[in-house]
Amino acid sequence: MNPNRVFSELYRCYPIAMMQHGSDRDNVNYGGKIILPQSALEKLSQLNVSYPMLFHLNNASKDKHTHAGVLEFIAEEGRAYFPQWMMETLQVEPGNLIEVKNINLPLGSFVKIQPQSTDFLDISDHRAVLENALRNFATLTAGDTIQINYNNKVYEIKVLQVKPDHEDHGGISIVETDLEVDFAPPVGYVEPTRTKTSSSISHMMIHLPDAPKAAQFAAFSGGGQSLRSKGKEPVKAETSTDATAQIVSETQPFDPNDEGPLNLPFGQLYFGYQVIPPKSQEKEEKTQVFTGAGQTLRNKKNTLHGK
């Protein structure tokens, strides 16, 4: 920079809220531009400085610095008005002296920012909100924590990285340039944990409760005799399950060769019993029905006629 074209002045800094009607100018308080006195404009015009006018703000006592543009030249002589976030960055109190010096900054191509609260995630379209808020800024400096206002709520955003990055000042110009913005996770943000669910049905275990035992009522309880068990002892009292089985067995014809229900182990199939042909020597015994001796009336009549 040509020494003959350097603007460097000391001003007592005050927040925007302390100027006349300053509390009503959110675009200034939540932006990146300062307000200088009329005399500063006259000096800058004589130096033929390049546009846009950008400034290096330095607090030598705290070794803090940042960058800003200029919005208006309406401040009182010897005073300069800064946004509140800029006052906090420079660690100055109202009335402290700050060096204001013009500077040329490169056009920015990349910036990485980090919201300082998870409330920023509540904004539905945060990129559009940020793009609109950055219109009130002329510069960005690595390490600064800026403030934007959206729906009457203030959000703090820290500038983590800028490109191109110069070690001597760490600032970029964002006036009329295509800027790529990268978002870091907000401070306090915790990645949601994902619960692992088993998709294999073979590992599913289902435990069914045991069926309750009914002991209050037993259907068809009592004793009795059947035609086949005549002369035997009375049948003992049975449970409802045994009584039901007894009724079913009595309604079906009795088969002396029936070996009972077929109970197979799990996984075994039944394809029929082995066929055994009957022996030819065996003969069924024939029973004689209505055996005995007797007389008929015809025989009796013949006997009487002979007499």
CYANA upper distance limits for C-alpha pairs under 8 A (distance plus 0.5 A):
  1 MET  CA      5 ARG  CA      7.83
  1 MET  CA      6 VAL  CA      7.89
  2 ASN  CA      6 VAL  CA      7.27
  4 ASN  CA     47 LEU  CA      7.76
  5 ARG  CA     47 LEU  CA      5.41
  5 ARG  CA     48 ASN  CA      7.46
  5 ARG  CA     49 VAL  CA      6.94
  6 VAL  CA     47 LEU  CA      7.80
  6 VAL  CA    101 LYS  CA      7.82
  6 VAL  CA    102 ASN  CA      6.99
  7 PHE  CA     43 LYS  CA      7.96
  7 PHE  CA     44 LEU  CA      7.20
  7 PHE  CA     47 LEU  CA      8.18
  7 PHE  CA    100 VAL  CA      8.36
  7 PHE  CA    101 LYS  CA      5.91
  7 PHE  CA    102 ASN  CA      5.92
  8 SER  CA     99 GLU  CA      7.37
  8 SER  CA    100 VAL  CA      6.14
  8 SER  CA    101 LYS  CA      4.78
  8 SER  CA    102 ASN  CA      7.29
  9 GLU  CA     99 GLU  CA      6.27
  9 GLU  CA    100 VAL  CA      5.88
  9 GLU  CA    101 LYS  CA      7.05
 10 LEU  CA     78 GLY  CA      8.24
 10 LEU  CA     97 LEU  CA      6.67
 10 LEU  CA     98 ILE  CA      6.02
 10 LEU  CA     99 GLU  CA      5.06
 10 LEU  CA    100 VAL  CA      6.64
 11 TYR  CA     78 GLY  CA      5.77
 11 TYR  CA     79 ARG  CA      5.67
 11 TYR  CA     80 ALA  CA      6.37
 11 TYR  CA     97 LEU  CA      5.96
 11 TYR  CA     98 ILE  CA      5.98
 11 TYR  CA     99 GLU  CA      7.05
 11 TYR  CA    100 VAL  CA      7.75
 12 ARG  CA     78 GLY  CA      6.78
 12 ARG  CA     79 ARG  CA      5.39
 12 ARG  CA     80 ALA  CA      6.60
 12 ARG  CA     94 PRO  CA      8.05
 12 ARG  CA     95 GLY  CA      5.43
 12 ARG  CA     96 ASN  CA      5.77
 12 ARG  CA     97 LEU  CA      5.02
 12 ARG  CA     98 ILE  CA      6.72
 13 CYS  CA     79 ARG  CA      6.45
 13 CYS  CA     80 ALA  CA      5.40
 13 CYS  CA     81 TYR  CA      6.18
 13 CYS  CA     82 PHE  CA      7.19
 13 CYS  CA     93 GLU  CA      8.35
 13 CYS  CA     94 PRO  CA      6.37
 13 CYS  CA     95 GLY  CA      5.94
 13 CYS  CA     96 ASN  CA      6.38
 13 CYS  CA     97 LEU  CA      6.84
 13 CYS  CA     98 ILE  CA      6.99
 14 TYR  CA     18 MET  CA      7.18
 14 TYR  CA     79 ARG  CA      7.86
 14 TYR  CA     80 ALA  CA      6.81
 14 TYR  CA     81 TYR  CA      5.38
 14 TYR  CA     82 PHE  CA      6.62
 14 TYR  CA     87 MET  CA      8.46
 14 TYR  CA     93 GLU  CA      8.14
 14 TYR  CA     94 PRO  CA      5.20
 14 TYR  CA     95 GLY  CA      6.61
 15 PRO  CA     19 MET  CA      8.01
 15 PRO  CA     81 TYR  CA      5.86
 15 PRO  CA     82 PHE  CA      5.48
 15 PRO  CA     83 PRO  CA      6.15
 15 PRO  CA     84 GLN  CA      6.08
 15 PRO  CA     87 MET  CA      7.46
 15 PRO  CA     94 PRO  CA      7.40
 16 ILE  CA     22 GLY  CA      5.79
 16 ILE  CA     23 SER  CA      7.54
 16 ILE  CA     28 VAL  CA      7.78
 16 ILE  CA     29 ASN  CA      6.42
 16 ILE  CA     81 TYR  CA      5.81
 16 ILE  CA     82 PHE  CA      6.10
 16 ILE  CA     83 PRO  CA      6.00
 16 ILE  CA     84 GLN  CA      7.46
 17 ALA  CA     21 HIS  CA      8.09
 17 ALA  CA     22 GLY  CA      5.09
 17 ALA  CA     23 SER  CA      5.15
 17 ALA  CA     29 ASN  CA      8.03
 18 MET  CA     22 GLY  CA      6.82
 18 MET  CA     23 SER  CA      8.12
 19 MET  CA     23 SER  CA      8.44
 19 MET  CA     81 TYR  CA      7.90
 21 HIS  CA     25 ARG  CA      7.63
 22 GLY  CA     29 ASN  CA      8.45
 23 SER  CA     29 ASN  CA      8.43
 25 ARG  CA     29 ASN  CA      6.99
 26 ASP  CA     30 TYR  CA      6.18
 26 ASP  CA     31 GLY  CA      8.45
 26 ASP  CA    149 ASN  CA      8.20
 27 ASN  CA     31 GLY  CA      6.31
 27 ASN  CA    136 ASN  CA      6.88
 28 VAL  CA     32 GLY  CA      7.90
 28 VAL  CA     33 LYS  CA      7.19
 28 VAL  CA     34 ILE  CA      8.16
 28 VAL  CA     83 PRO  CA      7.11
 28 VAL  CA    136 ASN  CA      7.82
 29 ASN  CA     82 PHE  CA      8.04
 29 ASN  CA     83 PRO  CA      4.96
 29 ASN  CA     84 GLN  CA      6.87
 30 TYR  CA     83 PRO  CA      7.02
 30 TYR  CA     84 GLN  CA      8.39
 30 TYR  CA     85 TRP  CA      8.36
 30 TYR  CA    136 ASN  CA      8.09
 30 TYR  CA    146 ILE  CA      8.39
 30 TYR  CA    147 GLN  CA      6.16
 30 TYR  CA    148 ILE  CA      5.71
 30 TYR  CA    149 ASN  CA      6.96
 31 GLY  CA     83 PRO  CA      7.39
 31 GLY  CA    133 ALA  CA      8.04
 31 GLY  CA    134 LEU  CA      7.94
 31 GLY  CA    136 ASN  CA      5.20
 31 GLY  CA    137 PHE  CA      5.75
 31 GLY  CA    147 GLN  CA      7.98
 31 GLY  CA    148 ILE  CA      7.75
 32 GLY  CA     68 ALA  CA      6.00
 32 GLY  CA     69 GLY  CA      6.97
 32 GLY  CA     83 PRO  CA      7.71
 32 GLY  CA     86 MET  CA      8.47
 32 GLY  CA    136 ASN  CA      6.66
 32 GLY  CA    137 PHE  CA      4.72
 32 GLY  CA    138 ALA  CA      6.62
 32 GLY  CA    139 THR  CA      7.28
 33 LYS  CA     68 ALA  CA      5.73
 33 LYS  CA     69 GLY  CA      4.97
 33 LYS  CA     70 VAL  CA      5.35
 33 LYS  CA     71 LEU  CA      6.08
 33 LYS  CA     82 PHE  CA      7.89
 33 LYS  CA     83 PRO  CA      8.07
 33 LYS  CA    136 ASN  CA      7.77
 33 LYS  CA    137 PHE  CA      6.80
 33 LYS  CA    138 ALA  CA      7.33
 34 ILE  CA     68 ALA  CA      7.17
 34 ILE  CA     69 GLY  CA      6.79
 34 ILE  CA     70 VAL  CA      5.36
 34 ILE  CA     71 LEU  CA      6.38
 34 ILE  CA     72 GLU  CA      7.93
 34 ILE  CA     80 ALA  CA      7.58
 34 ILE  CA     81 TYR  CA      6.26
 34 ILE  CA     82 PHE  CA      5.60
 34 ILE  CA     83 PRO  CA      7.58
 35 ILE  CA     70 VAL  CA      6.44
 35 ILE  CA     71 LEU  CA      6.27
 35 ILE  CA     72 GLU  CA      5.59
 35 ILE  CA     73 PHE  CA      6.22
 35 ILE  CA     74 ILE  CA      7.22
 35 ILE  CA     75 ALA  CA      6.66
 35 ILE  CA     80 ALA  CA      6.22
 35 ILE  CA     81 TYR  CA      5.65
 35 ILE  CA     82 PHE  CA      7.42
 36 LEU  CA     40 ALA  CA      6.97
 36 LEU  CA     41 LEU  CA      8.48
 36 LEU  CA     70 VAL  CA      7.78
 36 LEU  CA     72 GLU  CA      6.99
 36 LEU  CA     73 PHE  CA      5.19
 36 LEU  CA     74 ILE  CA      6.85
 36 LEU  CA     75 ALA  CA      5.77
 36 LEU  CA     76 GLU  CA      8.42
 36 LEU  CA     79 ARG  CA      7.43
 36 LEU  CA     80 ALA  CA      5.48
 36 LEU  CA     81 TYR  CA      7.39
 37 PRO  CA     41 LEU  CA      7.83
 37 PRO  CA     73 PHE  CA      5.30
 37 PRO  CA     74 ILE  CA      5.79
 37 PRO  CA     75 ALA  CA      4.78
 37 PRO  CA     76 GLU  CA      6.05
 37 PRO  CA     77 GLU  CA      5.87
 37 PRO  CA     78 GLY  CA      7.66
 37 PRO  CA     79 ARG  CA      7.24
 37 PRO  CA     80 ALA  CA      7.42
 38 GLN  CA     42 GLU  CA      7.29
 38 GLN  CA     73 PHE  CA      5.44
 38 GLN  CA     74 ILE  CA      6.48
 38 GLN  CA     75 ALA  CA      7.54
 38 GLN  CA     76 GLU  CA      8.42
 38 GLN  CA     77 GLU  CA      7.88
 39 SER  CA     43 LYS  CA      6.95
 39 SER  CA     77 GLU  CA      7.77
 40 ALA  CA     44 LEU  CA      6.66
 40 ALA  CA     73 PHE  CA      7.88
 41 LEU  CA     45 SER  CA      6.57
 41 LEU  CA     73 PHE  CA      7.14
 42 GLU  CA     46 GLN  CA      6.93
 43 LYS  CA     47 LEU  CA      6.94
 44 LEU  CA     48 ASN  CA      6.89
 44 LEU  CA     49 VAL  CA      6.73
 45 SER  CA     49 VAL  CA      7.57
 49 VAL  CA     53 MET  CA      7.78
 50 SER  CA    104 ASN  CA      8.46
 52 PRO  CA     69 GLY  CA      8.17
 52 PRO  CA    175 VAL  CA      8.33
 53 MET  CA     69 GLY  CA      6.57
 53 MET  CA     70 VAL  CA      7.13
 53 MET  CA    102 ASN  CA      7.55
 53 MET  CA    103 ILE  CA      8.36
 54 LEU  CA     67 HIS  CA      7.71
 54 LEU  CA     68 ALA  CA      6.40
 54 LEU  CA     69 GLY  CA      5.17
 54 LEU  CA     70 VAL  CA      7.48
 54 LEU  CA    102 ASN  CA      6.20
 54 LEU  CA    103 ILE  CA      6.13
 54 LEU  CA    104 ASN  CA      7.09
 54 LEU  CA    105 LEU  CA      8.05
 54 LEU  CA    138 ALA  CA      8.13
 54 LEU  CA    139 THR  CA      8.27
 55 PHE  CA     67 HIS  CA      6.13
 55 PHE  CA     68 ALA  CA      5.90
 55 PHE  CA     69 GLY  CA      6.60
 55 PHE  CA     70 VAL  CA      8.39
 55 PHE  CA    100 VAL  CA      6.80
 55 PHE  CA    101 LYS  CA      5.77
 55 PHE  CA    102 ASN  CA      4.70
 55 PHE  CA    103 ILE  CA      5.78
 56 HIS  CA     65 HIS  CA      7.68
 56 HIS  CA     66 THR  CA      6.66
 56 HIS  CA     67 HIS  CA      5.25
 56 HIS  CA     68 ALA  CA      7.30
 56 HIS  CA     99 GLU  CA      8.43
 56 HIS  CA    100 VAL  CA      6.42
 56 HIS  CA    101 LYS  CA      5.60
 56 HIS  CA    102 ASN  CA      6.49
 56 HIS  CA    103 ILE  CA      6.57
 57 LEU  CA     65 HIS  CA      5.94
 57 LEU  CA     66 THR  CA      5.84
 57 LEU  CA     67 HIS  CA      6.20
 57 LEU  CA     68 ALA  CA      7.88
 57 LEU  CA     98 ILE  CA      7.24
 57 LEU  CA     99 GLU  CA      6.28
 57 LEU  CA    100 VAL  CA      5.48
 57 LEU  CA    101 LYS  CA      7.10
 58 ASN  CA     63 ASP  CA      7.89
 58 ASN  CA     64 LYS  CA      6.53
 58 ASN  CA     65 HIS  CA      4.89
 58 ASN  CA     66 THR  CA      7.29
 58 ASN  CA     90 LEU  CA      8.00
 58 ASN  CA     98 ILE  CA      6.50
 58 ASN  CA     99 GLU  CA      5.75
 58 ASN  CA    100 VAL  CA      7.32
 59 ASN  CA     63 ASP  CA      6.24
 59 ASN  CA     64 LYS  CA      5.69
 59 ASN  CA     65 HIS  CA      6.55
 59 ASN  CA     90 LEU  CA      6.68
 59 ASN  CA     91 GLN  CA      8.47
 59 ASN  CA     92 VAL  CA      8.20
 59 ASN  CA     97 LEU  CA      8.12
 59 ASN  CA     98 ILE  CA      6.02
 59 ASN  CA     99 GLU  CA      7.22
 60 ALA  CA     64 LYS  CA      7.23
 60 ALA  CA     98 ILE  CA      8.43
 62 LYS  CA     90 LEU  CA      8.06
 62 LYS  CA     91 GLN  CA      7.62
 64 LYS  CA     89 THR  CA      7.89
 64 LYS  CA     90 LEU  CA      5.76
 64 LYS  CA     91 GLN  CA      7.93
 65 HIS  CA     89 THR  CA      8.24
 65 HIS  CA     90 LEU  CA      6.54
 66 THR  CA     86 MET  CA      8.30
 66 THR  CA     89 THR  CA      8.11
 66 THR  CA     90 LEU  CA      7.80
 66 THR  CA    141 THR  CA      6.79
 66 THR  CA    144 ASP  CA      7.95
 66 THR  CA    171 GLY  CA      8.28
 67 HIS  CA    139 THR  CA      6.74
 67 HIS  CA    140 LEU  CA      7.54
 67 HIS  CA    141 THR  CA      7.10
 67 HIS  CA    171 GLY  CA      7.37
 68 ALA  CA    137 PHE  CA      8.19
 68 ALA  CA    138 ALA  CA      6.90
 68 ALA  CA    139 THR  CA      6.23
 68 ALA  CA    140 LEU  CA      8.45
 69 GLY  CA    137 PHE  CA      7.85
 69 GLY  CA    138 ALA  CA      5.82
 69 GLY  CA    139 THR  CA      7.31
 75 ALA  CA     79 ARG  CA      6.67
 75 ALA  CA     80 ALA  CA      6.75
 75 ALA  CA     81 TYR  CA      7.71
 76 GLU  CA     80 ALA  CA      8.22
 82 PHE  CA     86 MET  CA      6.72
 82 PHE  CA     87 MET  CA      6.99
 83 PRO  CA     87 MET  CA      7.06
 84 GLN  CA     88 GLU  CA      6.95
 85 TRP  CA     89 THR  CA      6.69
 85 TRP  CA    145 THR  CA      7.61
 85 TRP  CA    146 ILE  CA      6.42
 85 TRP  CA    147 GLN  CA      6.82
 86 MET  CA     90 LEU  CA      6.72
 86 MET  CA    146 ILE  CA      8.10
 87 MET  CA     91 GLN  CA      6.47
 87 MET  CA     92 VAL  CA      6.13
 87 MET  CA     93 GLU  CA      7.73
 88 GLU  CA     92 VAL  CA      7.13
 89 THR  CA    144 ASP  CA      7.07
 89 THR  CA    145 THR  CA      7.73
 92 VAL  CA     96 ASN  CA      6.66
105 LEU  CA    171 GLY  CA      7.12
105 LEU  CA    172 ILE  CA      5.88
105 LEU  CA    173 SER  CA      6.10
106 PRO  CA    164 PRO  CA      7.78
106 PRO  CA    171 GLY  CA      8.43
106 PRO  CA    172 ILE  CA      5.92
106 PRO  CA    173 SER  CA      6.31
107 LEU  CA    164 PRO  CA      8.40
107 LEU  CA    172 ILE  CA      6.26
107 LEU  CA    173 SER  CA      5.24
107 LEU  CA    174 ILE  CA      6.62
107 LEU  CA    175 VAL  CA      7.99
107 LEU  CA    177 THR  CA      7.06
108 GLY  CA    162 VAL  CA      7.66
108 GLY  CA    163 LYS  CA      6.31
108 GLY  CA    164 PRO  CA      6.72
108 GLY  CA    172 ILE  CA      5.55
108 GLY  CA    173 SER  CA      6.06
108 GLY  CA    174 ILE  CA      6.24
108 GLY  CA    177 THR  CA      7.46
108 GLY  CA    178 ASP  CA      8.29
108 GLY  CA    179 LEU  CA      6.80
109 SER  CA    162 VAL  CA      8.34
109 SER  CA    163 LYS  CA      6.23
109 SER  CA    164 PRO  CA      7.38
109 SER  CA    177 THR  CA      7.92
109 SER  CA    178 ASP  CA      6.88
109 SER  CA    179 LEU  CA      5.28
109 SER  CA    180 GLU  CA      6.50
110 PHE  CA    161 GLN  CA      8.49
110 PHE  CA    162 VAL  CA      6.15
110 PHE  CA    163 LYS  CA      5.46
110 PHE  CA    164 PRO  CA      7.99
110 PHE  CA    179 LEU  CA      5.98
110 PHE  CA    180 GLU  CA      5.11
110 PHE  CA    181 VAL  CA      6.48
110 PHE  CA    182 ASP  CA      8.28
111 VAL  CA    159 VAL  CA      7.79
111 VAL  CA    160 LEU  CA      8.04
111 VAL  CA    161 GLN  CA      6.06
111 VAL  CA    162 VAL  CA      4.93
111 VAL  CA    163 LYS  CA      6.89
111 VAL  CA    179 LEU  CA      7.72
111 VAL  CA    180 GLU  CA      6.80
111 VAL  CA    181 VAL  CA      5.63
111 VAL  CA    182 ASP  CA      6.82
112 LYS  CA    159 VAL  CA      6.71
112 LYS  CA    160 LEU  CA      5.93
112 LYS  CA    161 GLN  CA      5.56
112 LYS  CA    162 VAL  CA      7.03
112 LYS  CA    181 VAL  CA      6.34
112 LYS  CA    182 ASP  CA      5.11
112 LYS  CA    183 PHE  CA      6.39
112 LYS  CA    184 ALA  CA      7.49
113 ILE  CA    157 ILE  CA      7.00
113 ILE  CA    158 LYS  CA      6.05
113 ILE  CA    159 VAL  CA      5.12
113 ILE  CA    160 LEU  CA      5.84
113 ILE  CA    161 GLN  CA      7.65
113 ILE  CA    181 VAL  CA      7.94
113 ILE  CA    182 ASP  CA      6.85
113 ILE  CA    183 PHE  CA      5.83
113 ILE  CA    184 ALA  CA      6.56
114 GLN  CA    157 ILE  CA      6.08
114 GLN  CA    158 LYS  CA      5.69
114 GLN  CA    159 VAL  CA      7.13
114 GLN  CA    160 LEU  CA      7.37
114 GLN  CA    183 PHE  CA      6.44
114 GLN  CA    184 ALA  CA      5.35
114 GLN  CA    185 PRO  CA      6.89
114 GLN  CA    186 PRO  CA      6.16
114 GLN  CA    187 VAL  CA      7.93
115 PRO  CA    120 PHE  CA      7.02
115 PRO  CA    155 TYR  CA      7.91
115 PRO  CA    156 GLU  CA      6.59
115 PRO  CA    157 ILE  CA      4.88
115 PRO  CA    158 LYS  CA      6.79
115 PRO  CA    184 ALA  CA      8.03
115 PRO  CA    185 PRO  CA      7.85
115 PRO  CA    186 PRO  CA      5.25
115 PRO  CA    187 VAL  CA      7.07
116 GLN  CA    155 TYR  CA      8.03
116 GLN  CA    156 GLU  CA      6.06
116 GLN  CA    157 ILE  CA      6.20
116 GLN  CA    158 LYS  CA      7.41
116 GLN  CA    186 PRO  CA      6.15
116 GLN  CA    187 VAL  CA      5.51
117 SER  CA    155 TYR  CA      8.08
117 SER  CA    156 GLU  CA      7.95
117 SER  CA    186 PRO  CA      6.15
117 SER  CA    187 VAL  CA      5.91
117 SER  CA    188 GLY  CA      7.23
118 THR  CA    122 ASP  CA      8.23
118 THR  CA    186 PRO  CA      5.97
118 THR  CA    187 VAL  CA      7.06
118 THR  CA    188 GLY  CA      6.99
118 THR  CA    189 TYR  CA      6.55
119 ASP  CA    123 ILE  CA      8.26
120 PHE  CA    126 HIS  CA      8.04
120 PHE  CA    155 TYR  CA      7.40
120 PHE  CA    186 PRO  CA      8.15
121 LEU  CA    126 HIS  CA      8.09
125 ASP  CA    129 VAL  CA      6.98
126 HIS  CA    130 LEU  CA      6.50
127 ARG  CA    131 GLU  CA      6.55
128 ALA  CA    132 ASN  CA      6.73
129 VAL  CA    133 ALA  CA      6.71
129 VAL  CA    150 TYR  CA      8.05
130 LEU  CA    134 LEU  CA      6.58
131 GLU  CA    135 ARG  CA      7.34
133 ALA  CA    137 PHE  CA      8.24
133 ALA  CA    148 ILE  CA      6.78
133 ALA  CA    149 ASN  CA      8.23
134 LEU  CA    138 ALA  CA      8.49
137 PHE  CA    174 ILE  CA      7.94
138 ALA  CA    173 SER  CA      6.48
138 ALA  CA    174 ILE  CA      6.03
138 ALA  CA    175 VAL  CA      6.11
139 THR  CA    171 GLY  CA      7.28
139 THR  CA    172 ILE  CA      6.09
139 THR  CA    173 SER  CA      5.04
139 THR  CA    174 ILE  CA      6.06
139 THR  CA    175 VAL  CA      8.10
140 LEU  CA    144 ASP  CA      8.22
140 LEU  CA    159 VAL  CA      7.97
140 LEU  CA    162 VAL  CA      8.33
140 LEU  CA    171 GLY  CA      6.13
140 LEU  CA    172 ILE  CA      6.07
140 LEU  CA    173 SER  CA      7.18
140 LEU  CA    174 ILE  CA      7.74
141 THR  CA    159 VAL  CA      7.31
141 THR  CA    162 VAL  CA      7.82
141 THR  CA    169 HIS  CA      8.40
141 THR  CA    170 GLY  CA      6.13
141 THR  CA    171 GLY  CA      4.68
141 THR  CA    172 ILE  CA      7.01
142 ALA  CA    159 VAL  CA      5.70
142 ALA  CA    160 LEU  CA      6.16
142 ALA  CA    161 GLN  CA      5.93
142 ALA  CA    162 VAL  CA      6.61
142 ALA  CA    170 GLY  CA      6.13
142 ALA  CA    171 GLY  CA      6.92
143 GLY  CA    158 LYS  CA      7.18
143 GLY  CA    159 VAL  CA      5.94
143 GLY  CA    160 LEU  CA      6.38
143 GLY  CA    161 GLN  CA      8.18
144 ASP  CA    158 LYS  CA      6.30
144 ASP  CA    159 VAL  CA      6.04
145 THR  CA    156 GLU  CA      6.87
145 THR  CA    157 ILE  CA      5.90
145 THR  CA    158 LYS  CA      4.59
145 THR  CA    159 VAL  CA      6.69
146 ILE  CA    156 GLU  CA      6.26
146 ILE  CA    157 ILE  CA      5.85
146 ILE  CA    158 LYS  CA      6.72
146 ILE  CA    159 VAL  CA      8.19
147 GLN  CA    154 VAL  CA      7.02
147 GLN  CA    155 TYR  CA      6.13
147 GLN  CA    156 GLU  CA      5.09
147 GLN  CA    157 ILE  CA      6.69
148 ILE  CA    154 VAL  CA      6.22
148 ILE  CA    155 TYR  CA      5.91
148 ILE  CA    156 GLU  CA      7.12
148 ILE  CA    157 ILE  CA      8.33
149 ASN  CA    153 LYS  CA      6.03
149 ASN  CA    154 VAL  CA      5.07
149 ASN  CA    155 TYR  CA      6.80
150 TYR  CA    154 VAL  CA      7.01
150 TYR  CA    155 TYR  CA      8.16
161 GLN  CA    165 ASP  CA      8.37
162 VAL  CA    170 GLY  CA      7.90
162 VAL  CA    171 GLY  CA      7.79
162 VAL  CA    172 ILE  CA      7.60
163 LYS  CA    172 ILE  CA      7.95
164 PRO  CA    172 ILE  CA      7.75
165 ASP  CA    170 GLY  CA      6.05
165 ASP  CA    171 GLY  CA      7.61
165 ASP  CA    172 ILE  CA      8.30
166 HIS  CA    170 GLY  CA      5.40
166 HIS  CA    171 GLY  CA      7.63
174 ILE  CA    179 LEU  CA      7.68
185 PRO  CA    189 TYR  CA      6.91
200 SER  CA    204 MET  CA      7.77
218 ALA  CA    239 THR  CA      6.46
218 ALA  CA    240 SER  CA      5.31
219 ALA  CA    239 THR  CA      8.02
219 ALA  CA    240 SER  CA      5.49
219 ALA  CA    243 ALA  CA      7.82
220 PHE  CA    240 SER  CA      7.18
220 PHE  CA    243 ALA  CA      6.60
220 PHE  CA    244 THR  CA      8.29
221 SER  CA    237 ALA  CA      6.41
221 SER  CA    238 GLU  CA      6.35
221 SER  CA    239 THR  CA      7.06
221 SER  CA    240 SER  CA      7.39
221 SER  CA    243 ALA  CA      7.37
222 GLY  CA    236 LYS  CA      7.60
222 GLY  CA    237 ALA  CA      5.30
222 GLY  CA    238 GLU  CA      7.37
223 GLY  CA    234 PRO  CA      6.62
223 GLY  CA    235 VAL  CA      5.56
223 GLY  CA    236 LYS  CA      6.12
223 GLY  CA    237 ALA  CA      6.12
224 GLY  CA    234 PRO  CA      6.36
224 GLY  CA    235 VAL  CA      6.29
225 GLN  CA    229 SER  CA      6.67
225 GLN  CA    230 LYS  CA      7.07
225 GLN  CA    234 PRO  CA      6.69
225 GLN  CA    235 VAL  CA      7.28
226 SER  CA    230 LYS  CA      6.93
238 GLU  CA    242 ASP  CA      6.12
238 GLU  CA    243 ALA  CA      6.25
239 THR  CA    243 ALA  CA      6.52
240 SER  CA    244 THR  CA      6.62
241 THR  CA    245 ALA  CA      6.89
242 ASP  CA    246 GLN  CA      6.67
243 ALA  CA    247 ILE  CA      6.80
244 THR  CA    248 VAL  CA      6.85
245 ALA  CA    249 SER  CA      6.70
246 GLN  CA    250 GLU  CA      6.73
247 ILE  CA    251 THR  CA      6.92
248 VAL  CA    252 GLN  CA      7.24
249 SER  CA    253 PRO  CA      8.37
249 SER  CA    254 PHE  CA      8.42
250 GLU  CA    254 PHE  CA      8.43
264 LEU  CA    268 GLN  CA      6.81
264 LEU  CA    269 LEU  CA      8.03
264 LEU  CA    270 TYR  CA      8.37
295 GLN  CA    299 ASN  CA      7.49
295 GLN  CA    300 LYS  CA      8.03
296 THR  CA    300 LYS  CA      7.12
297 LEU  CA    301 LYS  CA      6.72
298 ARG  CA    302 ASN  CA      7.02
299 ASN  CA    303 THR  CA      7.05
300 LYS  CA    304 LEU  CA      7.09
301 LYS  CA    305 HIS  CA      6.83
302 ASN  CA    306 GLY  CA      6.92
303 THR  CA    307 LYS  CA      7.37
